[in-house]
Amino acid sequence: MNFKNIKILAVLLVSSMMIMSCSDDDIMDTPDFSGTYMQKDQKARPAVNTVFVSSGMKDEFNTTIPSQQNAAFQSMFQTNLEALSPAYNNPGDANALGLDAAAFTGLLATDVLNVSLDGTTTFFDGTNVLTGRALADDVITVELLLIFGGEDFSENPGLSDDNVDANDKAFSSSFPYLASAW
C-alpha cells in the first residue's frame, strides 16, 4: 500500500470515529443562555481604552457601565493625555473640536459610540465629528489628530497620522460589507 492510500485510509478512519461518537444529544436546537454572563471588554472607540486606561485598571474600566465611566476614569484619562501629548502642555490648550484636556477626556472616558439618527454617520469627515462610524472612516488617524494635532491639526505632525490611508482590500458591496480575508 502506498503512502497516499495510507493517508486516505487514516482520514476515513478518523472521520468514521467522529461520526460514530456523535449522538442526537449533541445537537442543540436552541442556544443555551443559562448561566452567568459578564462584560469583559468594550471598545466603542478603538485605541482609546488601550492608550488612556492605565494597565492596572483595564479590567475595572472594561466592566464599568458607560454611564459611570466618566466619574470613575476622567481624571486618569486627563493625566495620561497631558503626559502623552505635547498639544495639551499649556493651560487652555484645546484640540480641533475646541475641547481642552478636561472636556476631551470627559468625552473619551465614556466609552460609547455616538450615532446620529438623522444626520451623517461618520467618525470625522471635516464637519461631522463622532456621529457614528462608517467602515471606511480612518478612526485611528482621527484619534491621533484629536490627541496630538492641537487646535488646527498642525501640531506634532509626526504623531498625528498612522499613515495607513486605505484597506489592502476593497469593501464588499453586499452585507456584511467587510472585505474577505486574504
C-alpha positions as CSV (number, residue, x, y, z in Angstrom):
1,M,0.0,0.0,0.0
2,N,1.5,3.4,-1.0
3,F,1.7,6.4,1.3
4,K,-1.2,8.2,-0.4
5,N,-3.6,5.3,0.2
6,I,-2.4,5.2,3.9
7,K,-3.3,8.9,4.3
8,I,-6.8,8.4,2.7
9,L,-7.4,5.4,5.0
10,A,-6.4,7.3,8.1
11,V,-8.7,10.2,7.2
12,L,-11.6,7.8,6.6
13,L,-10.9,6.0,9.9
14,V,-10.8,9.2,11.9
15,S,-13.9,10.6,10.2
16,S,-15.9,7.5,10.9
17,M,-14.9,7.5,14.5
18,M,-16.0,11.1,14.8
19,I,-19.4,10.4,13.2
20,M,-20.0,7.3,15.3
21,S,-19.3,9.2,18.6
22,C,-22.0,11.8,17.9
23,S,-25.5,11.4,19.2
24,D,-28.7,13.3,18.9
25,D,-28.0,14.8,22.3
26,D,-25.0,16.6,20.9
27,I,-27.2,18.6,18.5
28,M,-28.7,21.7,20.1
29,D,-31.9,23.1,18.7
30,T,-31.8,26.4,20.6
31,P,-28.9,28.3,22.1
32,D,-28.3,27.9,25.8
33,F,-28.3,31.3,27.6
34,S,-28.3,29.9,31.1
35,G,-25.5,30.8,33.4
36,T,-23.9,34.0,34.5
37,Y,-22.5,36.3,31.8
38,M,-20.3,39.3,32.4
39,Q,-18.9,42.0,30.3
40,K,-15.2,41.5,29.6
41,D,-14.2,44.3,27.2
42,Q,-15.5,47.3,25.5
43,K,-14.0,49.2,22.6
44,A,-16.5,51.7,21.2
45,R,-13.6,53.9,20.2
46,P,-10.6,51.9,19.1
47,A,-7.3,52.6,20.8
48,V,-8.9,54.9,23.5
49,N,-9.1,52.1,26.1
50,T,-5.6,50.9,25.0
51,V,-4.0,54.3,25.4
52,F,-5.8,56.1,28.2
53,V,-6.6,53.3,30.7
54,S,-3.7,52.5,33.0
55,S,-2.7,48.9,32.8
56,G,-3.8,48.0,36.4
57,M,-7.3,49.5,35.7
58,K,-8.1,47.7,32.4
59,D,-10.5,45.1,34.0
60,E,-12.2,47.7,36.1
61,F,-12.7,50.1,33.1
62,N,-14.0,47.2,30.9
63,T,-16.6,46.1,33.4
64,T,-17.8,49.6,34.4
65,I,-21.1,50.6,32.7
66,P,-20.6,53.6,30.4
67,S,-22.9,55.9,32.5
68,Q,-20.4,55.6,35.4
69,Q,-17.1,55.7,33.4
70,N,-16.7,59.5,33.2
71,A,-16.9,59.9,37.0
72,A,-14.6,57.0,37.6
73,F,-12.0,57.5,35.0
74,Q,-11.9,61.0,33.5
75,S,-9.1,62.2,35.8
76,M,-7.0,59.2,34.9
77,F,-7.6,59.9,31.2
78,Q,-6.7,63.5,31.6
79,T,-3.5,62.7,33.5
80,N,-2.5,60.2,30.8
81,L,-3.4,62.6,27.9
82,E,-1.4,65.5,29.4
83,A,1.6,63.2,30.0
84,L,1.3,61.8,26.4
85,S,0.5,64.8,24.2
86,P,2.5,68.0,23.9
87,A,-0.6,69.6,22.4
88,Y,-2.0,70.0,25.9
89,N,1.1,71.3,27.6
90,N,-0.3,74.8,28.3
91,P,-3.4,75.7,30.2
92,G,-6.2,76.4,27.8
93,D,-4.7,74.3,25.0
94,A,-7.5,72.6,23.0
95,N,-7.9,70.3,20.1
96,A,-9.6,71.0,16.8
97,L,-13.0,70.4,18.4
98,G,-12.3,73.2,20.8
99,L,-12.1,70.8,23.7
100,D,-9.5,71.3,26.4
101,A,-7.9,68.3,28.1
102,A,-10.7,68.0,30.8
103,A,-13.5,68.3,28.3
104,F,-11.9,66.0,25.7
105,T,-11.1,63.3,28.3
106,G,-14.6,63.6,29.7
107,L,-15.9,62.7,26.2
108,L,-13.4,59.9,25.8
109,A,-13.8,58.3,29.3
110,T,-17.4,57.4,28.5
111,D,-16.6,54.6,26.0
112,V,-19.7,54.7,23.8
113,L,-20.1,55.1,20.1
114,N,-22.4,58.0,19.4
115,V,-24.7,57.6,16.5
116,S,-26.5,60.3,14.6
117,L,-30.0,59.1,13.8
118,D,-30.8,62.0,11.5
119,G,-27.5,63.1,10.1
120,T,-24.2,61.9,8.7
121,T,-22.8,58.8,10.3
122,T,-19.1,59.3,10.5
123,F,-16.2,59.4,12.9
124,F,-14.9,62.6,11.3
125,D,-15.5,64.0,7.8
126,G,-14.2,67.5,8.3
127,T,-17.5,68.8,9.6
128,N,-19.3,66.0,11.5
129,V,-17.4,64.5,14.4
130,L,-18.1,61.4,16.4
131,T,-21.6,60.9,14.9
132,G,-21.0,57.3,14.4
133,R,-18.5,55.3,12.4
134,A,-18.6,54.2,8.8
135,L,-16.5,51.2,7.7
136,A,-14.2,53.4,5.6
137,D,-13.6,56.0,8.4
138,D,-9.9,56.3,9.3
139,V,-10.6,56.1,13.0
140,I,-7.1,55.8,14.3
141,T,-5.8,58.9,12.3
142,V,-8.8,60.9,13.6
143,E,-8.0,59.9,17.2
144,L,-4.3,60.8,16.7
145,L,-5.3,64.2,15.2
146,L,-7.6,64.9,18.2
147,I,-4.9,63.8,20.7
148,F,-1.8,65.3,19.1
149,G,-2.9,67.7,16.4
150,G,-3.8,70.7,18.5
151,E,-6.3,73.4,17.6
152,D,-5.8,73.2,13.9
153,F,-4.3,69.7,13.4
154,S,-0.9,71.3,12.7
155,E,0.9,70.5,15.9
156,N,3.0,67.3,16.2
157,P,2.5,66.2,12.6
158,G,4.7,63.1,13.1
159,L,2.3,61.9,15.8
160,S,-0.9,62.9,14.1
161,D,-1.2,60.2,11.4
162,D,-0.9,56.4,11.3
163,N,-0.1,56.7,7.6
164,V,-2.5,53.9,6.7
165,D,-4.7,55.5,4.1
166,A,-6.7,52.6,2.8
167,N,-7.5,48.9,3.4
168,D,-5.5,46.4,1.5
169,K,-8.8,45.1,0.0
170,A,-11.9,46.9,-1.0
171,F,-15.1,46.6,1.0
172,S,-17.8,44.3,-0.4
173,S,-20.9,45.9,-2.0
174,S,-23.2,43.4,-0.1
175,F,-23.8,42.7,3.5
176,P,-21.7,42.4,5.7
177,Y,-19.6,44.7,3.5
178,L,-16.3,43.7,5.0
179,A,-13.5,42.7,2.8
180,S,-12.9,39.0,2.5
181,A,-9.8,37.5,4.2
182,W,-6.6,37.3,2.2
